[in-house]
Structures are given as C-alpha cells and as structure tokens.
C-alpha cells in the first residue's frame, strides 16, 4: 500500500478571475473546491492513475469532515487523527487573462502533543502494510520541526522507501534522515545556499549537495517548465513546452504522483523522468486540479525533452 502523509491538510478553493488586480470587485468565471495539501493531492492524482492509497494526517472541524468524506468518495483510505479547531482553507486566484496566480494559505489548527503521539501509533500500524510513504507539505502549529525526520526514520527501519516534498526547517531535518527521494523547494534552498538558483549550474550544485546526503533521487524545479533530477544514473534536465500552461499550483504534486506510479510499474530512470514530467505538464494545462486521466498524460510523453547533464 502507498501511504501519503499530509500533516496540515487544507480545503483548496480556486477562483478563476478575468483580469484580477488588488482592490477590485470581481465575479469568477469558474470556481473549484477540493481536499488539498501535498500528500492528499498525490493521493487524488494516484487515484486518477488507477492506484489506491491511504491518506494520513490531522483533521479538524467541518472542513476536516469534508476532506475525509471527499476522499472516501474517491475510494481513498483515510486514517486521520482529529484535533480541535478547524482545518485550514487555502485560496488560489488565477487570472485567466494575464496568467498570474495568487495564493493565500492559512496556518492550520494547533496539534497537541497527545494527538501527535496518537498519529505515530497509527503510522507504525500502517507501515506494516506499506510499500512506500509520501510525506509532504507544511507542519501545523504544535508539531515539532523534526517530525518528518522521525517519520522517515521509522519507515527506513522497516526498509520502506520514502519521498519527501517540503521546505524550510522540516525539510532540512528530513534530509538528515536520508529519504529515498527528496524534492526540495528552490526558493528555500536558494536562501540556504546563499546563491541565486536562476542558473542551471547553481541548481546542479545545490541538488548535488542534497544527493550527497545519501538520497537516491533529488529533484528541484528549473524555471516554470522543467525539473532537474539527480538520479543513481546521473543528472538529467527534463523540460516541456511553455505554450498552453494555465495553472502551476498543483503541478509539483502531479510530478510526485507520476514518480510514484513509475516506481510502482518498474520504469527505468529516463522513463520515470519522462512520465513524471508529463504528469506535471498535463496538470498545468487546465484549471482543474489533477490530471485528465492516464491517456492525457501518455499523449505528452514523447514531447517531454530530456537531457543528460552528467
């Protein structure tokens, strides 16, 4: 079983607004409301690819009930610890004319120590059935900064591969534990390394540092239409066309979902890079979250440009 961990889920509300600008009053041309958070988004896209997953994390209030019920309707197994308060709402505004995206994220409900302990008990039980764990997103208030590190170590003790997609101190703590795959936030790593990551050479340098920590695969975005992959077989740059891109909000999660599916299907390195990049590309071609099915992804496979850098 594939487990996705989203400690700070959200209800994602997306508004498509023509010619959005601050200070105005607008009527949307379309809206969408869905369960969100990195791990949950991966679960949703994995379902679109035909895979079953189990989603874990913390939920609270009416938003939490909505997320649980929406996931169950998608036949995604849920194993959440409920806490007091209200699961956060994230708002995304997409200007369909100027192609400018604006996001507003809440911090999430406070998670007491007892709830975190209950989560770890549930997590250990789920690991007995797991063959891969995806950990992603931000930490809610109250959860220790080294929590992702603990989750990676517990999975590693059972020889279960882990994927981490995060930023900030939680990411740095997780990297010390040596996950199997890590996708790092480019802006955060730029601040940590003290160099601009606008050049490909600097990106390679930073992603190489991550790989040198014993991580099999290290990923980092390159511009808005590409990704650098440091793999056991070398460093690759994967790119796709910019034409037709509509929204990049969920593309990172689609990339991870494609990577998971490729691993499950035993794809080779270049095939894995091509498939995961095509998933991200397909997600970015429309306003709706997720992909429009596996066939839509496969139509893009041959158009993905892959270059081996080393």
Secondary structure, DSSP 8 states (H G I E B T S, - for coil): -EEEEETT-EEEEEEEETT--TT-----SEEEEEEESHHHHHHHHHHHTT--EEEEEEE-HHHHHHHHHHHHHTT-EEEEEE-SS--EEEEEEEETTTTEEEEEE-------HHHHHHHHHHHHHHHTT-SEEEEES---TTS-TTHHHHHHHHHHTTT-EEEEEE-HHHHHHHHHH--SEEEE-HHHHHHHHTS---SHHHHHHHHHHHHTTT-SEEEEE-TTSEEEEEETTEEEEEE---TT----TTHHHHHHHHHHHHHHTT--HHHHHHHHHHHHHHHHTSSSSS-S-HHHHHTTGGG-EEEE--
